[in-house]
């Protein structure tokens, strides 16, 4: 099956040059026979999103959005899914019939990553970090059946928004200072939404606690936190699984097809990460 000629999609954000999304989406198009589809990375900040959207022609099928565009996208879409509204951000815009529909696939990505690893509805959860990814993680945990979570943030007062998201989904969230993490171990699952090597300081106490770990970082991998938990025999879920599954849902939304080739996308993404080294 060949694709519609000239259909376009892209990932937008800033910085965007190292995004893995083009590799994942192009692999899907190739495996699905969508020969006329293209997917690129476009540098775009908050101030430029409105003009960029206004300039898109009918050949555009959709956009993936990363930081810092997820919140402003809610105001620029013609319609928005209930999930995106509750989470407070849209990472996807589907373009169809001249209208823009905002959606959120981050939550699905986290749910699928945890379920794939056999981590479902953990009764005790400790989330490190208080930003947008933490908010999506809390939403995903609530949808999986978790009832309560501790949110450990460097600036607890700035984590109120993430905590509110969890509460919208029925999760009881307690916010604590990040430097008091060890007081809230053991937990069945630790979710680290901390960037780069910020989670390294907690590697040994988390590993010693016996917790499973979901670390949203995917490069460089493994993080010191993931390596420590792995050495201790704990379950480790990396950020690539989240990125993969949120992209799978995006491809389905943008193409209108449900035969999205997860295995082909996974292989392409893993090969690219290995190439980057």
Helices and strands as residue ranges (DSSP letters): E 7-13, H 21-32, E 37-43, H 46-54, E 60-65, H 72-76, E 79-80, H 82-87, E 92-96, E 99-103, H 106-116, E 125-128, H 132-144, E 148-153, G 156-159, H 160-168, E 172-177, G 178-184, E 189-192, G 200-202, H 203-209, E 212-215, H 224-231, E 236-238, H 239-255, H 262-276
